[in-house]
């Protein structure tokens, strides 16, 4: 812990968990000016002022103020500053739906950029009723026509907007579901592994027929470790740092883990060999190092996937020996 004492000195303690405990007092000795200075960061002050103006709309407003609040929020919905864009979206959600709904649903490029439509559809998904889903999907389809031209951040936002719409408002009719299954299957793979994760979620949600064929081969590749600048930090304390360093040296492949986790819900489109490959992945994953609950998580994923398999698949998998009955 640390504090500034009444004498102006900085006091702080270190230690515990195997490290030597010590108390330090730091004081200044020298000729430089020590008069207190203004520590406020003036950079971004205009953006902060705008954000606070939008956040003022998050509380109850009088009828005379609502019209101005809608106009201001819509104006900044496409802001490249994610905090301003967030504040604008939340402001819309606090305002009557019929005062801004059509401004989102009738928007289209080039007058309204992709981010404007995406954030607006998120707001509609959070505040609208299931009957609004077809209109939201129509608006998102306008953006997705140029999907490959969108920057990674907007690709992720678009896919998550789709996900939120289905979580909040349910699924469309069967014809639309089939079209969406084909759509997301056709977009996979992208260059970004983060984008591929979100596509995988949607492909599995709609049981896209090509899902297992595209995702299961990733489970057979060599482990890819996530990179992090933790070397200096871990070396400070052998008690904590050594344990974490050992785990990181044999950490799970995050992409494989993501796919395996979501594939547990894929019930269709499997071949017997793909099922065997999938369940054999757990044997490899159990050799990796994770937190204390890591083995149990694997077992839970394994059990749910096995329960979602067909009788023929379960028999073939256990007969092959890649999965032992629990």
C-alpha angles and dihedrals in degrees: 000000000000140000141172111245127220087255090063095250123131113237123193139163132212135183142065130121093063097320123114111264115230141166119217132194116197121196133170122247117183148071102273121118112274100183109131113262133208103269096188114121107231093191111108094012092137091052091049091050090052092047091052090048089056092044089056086068090061090081129066113295133195119248092255092056098046097075092054090045091055093049094048094046094049090048093058099035090101096049115145086220102087093206092055091045090050092049090050093051094049089048090057091050089057092053128077109284094225091058094065109011097097092047086066101037094048094044120109141158140312093023091044116037123223095259091056091056095042095051091043091053090050088055091048091049090052096047106024134087126247091262087068094060098091091053092048091050090050090054093047089049089060089059096042093057087079094036096136090054094056120098115250094258092056092044088057092045091051094050092047090049088056090049093049092050091055093043093050103033105025130235126316123238121300095263091054091045091054091049091050091048089055092043097055092040088055093051093055125129113037128173092254116077089203090057090047089055092057092045089052090054091054095042090054093044090058094036092237107202095231096051101100092042091055102038105036095065088061088064091062098056125101116276114274114204122213113242123234137168097236103121099104093040094051093049092062095075122025091194095062100015096052093053093048092045090053091051093048091050088062101025123154121265100255096205092051092045091051092051094045091049094053096037088067086080096050107105102168139052098040127138118207091249092052090051090051091049091049096052092041087059089070090063089057094042091054089063090061123088125244140143125310092274095045097100092048092050089054091050092050092050090047093051094048092049091049091050089053093051123097121254090253091051093049092050093048094047095050093042090055091056096232090116126036119208113259 
